């Protein structure tokens, strides 16, 4: 009789463990989906903003190059001046990339993955 009770109890424990594991598995699937969707939408928004900013930068660069060209008397010098401005900007960005580029991106993704 004691063995029958023990057998029933172990079957109940197995059933409860299975329910527990299934519920945790469903929770982590939902959590993974949530994190993946937040990350995807963040990347998509960033890509759209970057695309729009690139178009503005492209047309602004041509306008500035032609304006500098008119100022210097040579369109080639105007384009060279704009290229030099971009070179200086790139070098400055290289030196401050940790503070202004990598830090905010790492902080945003850490917030998505670990705070929720």
C-alpha positions in Angstrom: 0.0 0.0 0.0 2.8 2.4 0.8 4.4 1.6 -2.6 1.1 2.6 -4.4 1.0 5.9 -2.6 4.6 6.5 -3.4 4.0 5.7 -7.1 1.0 8.1 -7.2 3.0 10.8 -5.6 5.9 10.4 -8.0 3.5 10.5 -11.0 2.0 13.7 -9.6 5.4 15.2 -9.2 6.3 14.2 -12.8 3.1 15.8 -14.1 3.7 19.0 -12.1 7.3 19.2 -13.2 6.2 18.8 -16.9 3.6 21.6 -16.5 6.3 23.8 -14.8 8.8 23.2 -17.6 6.2 23.8 -20.3 5.1 27.1 -18.7 8.7 28.3 -18.4 9.4 27.3 -22.0 6.4 29.2 -23.2 7.5 32.3 -21.1 11.0 32.3 -22.6 9.7 31.9 -26.1 7.4 34.9 -25.6 10.3 36.9 -24.0 12.6 36.0 -26.9 9.9 37.1 -29.4 9.4 40.4 -27.5 13.2 41.1 -27.5 13.6 40.2 -31.1 10.7 42.4 -32.2 12.0 45.4 -30.1 15.4 45.0 -31.6 14.1 44.6 -35.1 11.9 47.7 -34.9 14.8 49.7 -33.4 17.1 48.7 -36.2 14.4 49.4 -38.8 13.7 52.9 -37.4 17.4 53.6 -37.2 17.8 52.5 -40.9 15.0 54.8 -42.0 16.3 57.8 -40.2 19.8 57.1 -41.5 18.5 56.8 -45.1 16.6 60.2 -44.8 19.7 61.8 -43.2 21.9 60.4 -46.0 19.7 62.0 -48.7 19.8 65.4 -46.9 23.6 65.1 -46.5 24.0 64.1 -50.2 22.1 67.1 -51.6 23.6 69.4 -48.9 27.1 68.3 -49.9 26.4 69.0 -53.6 25.1 72.4 -52.7 28.0 73.2 -50.5 30.5 72.0 -53.1 29.0 74.2 -55.8 28.9 77.1 -53.3 32.5 76.7 -52.4 33.3 76.2 -56.1 31.7 79.6 -56.8 33.6 81.1 -53.9 37.0 79.7 -55.0 36.4 80.0 -58.7 36.7 76.3 -59.4 34.1 73.6 -58.9 36.8 71.0 -58.3 38.2 73.0 -55.4 34.7 73.2 -54.0 34.3 69.5 -54.1 37.8 69.1 -52.6 36.9 71.5 -49.8 33.7 69.5 -49.0 35.8 66.3 -49.0 38.3 67.8 -46.6 35.5 68.8 -44.3 34.2 65.2 -44.3 37.8 64.0 -43.7 38.2 66.2 -40.6 34.7 65.1 -39.4 35.6 61.4 -39.8 38.8 61.8 -37.9 37.0 63.6 -35.0 34.3 60.9 -35.0 37.0 58.2 -34.8 38.4 59.7 -31.7 35.1 60.2 -29.9 33.3 57.1 -31.2 33.2 55.4 -27.8 31.4 58.2 -26.1 28.9 59.2 -28.8 28.4 56.1 -30.9 29.2 52.8 -29.2 28.0 53.9 -25.7 24.5 54.9 -26.6 24.0 51.9 -28.9 25.2 49.5 -26.2 23.1 51.2 -23.6 19.9 51.0 -25.7 20.4 47.3 -26.5 21.3 46.5 -22.9 18.0 48.2 -21.8 16.1 46.0 -24.3 17.7 42.7 -23.4 18.2 43.0 -19.6 15.8 45.5 -18.1 12.6 44.0 -19.2 
